[in-house]
Amino acid sequence: MEIQKSNPLFKHGECADLNNYRPISIIPVVAKVFERIVYNQFYEYLTENNLISCNQSGFRSLHSTATALLEATDNWAFNIDKGNVNAVIFLDLKKAFDTVDHSILLSKLKAYGVGSNSSNWFKSYLDNRTQKCFVNGSLSNTQPLTCGIPQLTILGPLLFILYINDLSNCLNNSHPRMYADDTHLTFASNNVVHLEEYMNDDPTKITEWLAANKLTLNKSKTEFMLIGSRQRLNTFNRLPSFTIDGNSMKKVEFTKSLGVYIDQNLTWNAHIEHISKKIASCIGILKRSRSFVPFETLLCIYNALVQPHFDYCSVVWGNCNKPLSIKLQKLQNRAARILTSSSYDANADDLFVRLGWQKLSLQRELKTATMVYKSLNGLAPEYLKSMFTDRSSTTTYSLRNCKGKLALPLPRTNFLKNSFRCGTAYLPICGKHRRLLVLNPAVGVSFLIMIKLITRHSWKAGTLLLFLALFLLDSLVVY
C-alpha cells in the first residue's frame, strides 16, 4: 500500500469552488527513484515500437507546448492558403487524471504488449493507494483512492497518455491534436454544410468513447472557433452549428490553448495584449523595487518575471505584425531604462549593450532558426520534420544545387508565407541582409547578431557566436 500526501493547487475561478483546485501528489523520494527506473524502460519500449499516437505531444521527449502549437497553427495556415476555413473544437475534460479507471487502464496496457508479470506490477502500483490532504498546515484523515492517476509523479503522466492514446481511433473526419488531456479537433472546408455534417459526427463518437472509458466532458467549457481569413469567413451566409451530446457549442473569436491565446484570424492580437499587461505589471514591480534592491537582484527578477513572457512559445506567435512587435519592444526598452536607472529618453540600443541583451525580434529569429535546425536533425517531433521537403525529391533530374536543399512552398496568402514551414526561408533580416541565403537558418541569425555586435565594437562576442554556430550546425538548408 502506498500513502501519498496531496496538496490542492488553485487553478483559477472562485476560491470556494473545490473544482478549481488540482491535487498535487507528494510521494517519497525512494518511490520517485523506483518510478524513474520503470519509466525509462517502459517509455523506451513504447517509442521503439511506435505505440504512442503521433497526435499526442504531452509528456514526451523532444515534444513541448511550442511544438504542439507550431504544428497546429502551421496546418491551419496551410488550410487557409488553400481557401478553406478551419473548424476547431476545443474539448475540455473534467478531472481527467482523477477519474481514470484502473481496470480499463490495465486492459489497455495488456493491449500494448505489457506481459503478465509487468501487468501485475502496474496493478500493485495502482491498487490500494491512499492519500492525505494537506491544507493550511493541517493533515486530513487517510482516504482510499479507487480511481485516478497521481499527478506530478514520474510514471503517472505516461500512464495517462496511454489511457487516452486510442481516442483518435474513433474519429472519421477531423484531425485530433492532444497535449495530455488538452484536446482539439480540426476539420477544414470552404462549405458550411460540410463543416456541420462532419464536425457534428465526430463529437458524437467522442462522447461515446468518453463514456466507454469513464471520462467526462465539461460541456459548458467545450467551444469551437472558425479560423480563416476575414474574406473567406465573410463569404459564409450563416455560421455553422455544432452540438455535442445534444448541447450546442459556444462559438468564440479567441481562446486560450496551452498558454497561448489563439484568435480566429491568427493575428495574435489577443495573446500579445494579454502578455503586455502581465509584462507591464512586472515592470512596475521592478520600478518600485529599484531604490532598495541591488542591480544583480533586479536582473534576476527581470529574468524570472518578465523575460519568460517574451520567450514562451515565441516561435509560434513571432510572426505577428509590426505594430504588435513594436508594442513588445517598447516594454523591453522600458525595462532596460528601469534596470539601468536611465532617463525615459535614453537610447535603448546603448542600454542593451550594457546589459548584454538582444532586441526581441532577434531573439525570436534565433529561436525560430533553432527550431528549424532541431526539426531537420531529429531533435524535434517527426511532425515538424515532415513540414519540410528535400528539393531533390521534387525533381527527377540530378542537379548539383539540389543537394542538401529544401523545396520552398509557393504561398498564395500571407498566412502560409508567414508560417513556420515557409516563413523561415527568409528570416526578417534588416538592411542589405534582408534576403540572406545561409548554410543554416540559425547560422544566418548568428551572422546577423555578429554584425550587430561588431557594429557596437563587440568583435569577440560576435565572432565567437558565428564560429560556434558554424561548428554546431552542420546541415545545409538553402532555399
Secondary structure, 3 states (H helix, E strand, C coil): CEEEEEEEEECCCCCCCHHHEEEEEECCHHHHHHHHHHHHHHHHHHHHCCCCCCCECCCCCCCCHHHHHHHHHHHHHHHHHCCCEEEEEEECEECCHHHCCHHHHHHHHHHCCCCHHHHHHHHHHHCCEEEEEEECCEECCCEEECCCCCCCCCCHHHHHHHHCCCHHHHCCCCEEEEECCEEEEEEEECCHHHHHHHHHHHHHHHHHHHHHCCCEECCCCCEEEEECCHHHHHCCCCCCCCEECCEECEECCEEEECCEEEECCCCCHHHHHHHHHHHHHHHHHHHHHCCCCCHHHHHHHHHHHHHHHHHCCHHHHCCCCHHHHHHHHHHHHHHHHHHCCCCCCCCHHHHHHHHCCCCHHHHHHHHHHHHHHHHHCCCCCHHHHCCCEEHHHHCCCCCHHHCCEEECCCCCCHHHHCCHHHHCCCCCCCHHHCCCCCCCHHHHHHHHHHHHHHHCCCHHHHHHHHHHHHHHCCCCCEC
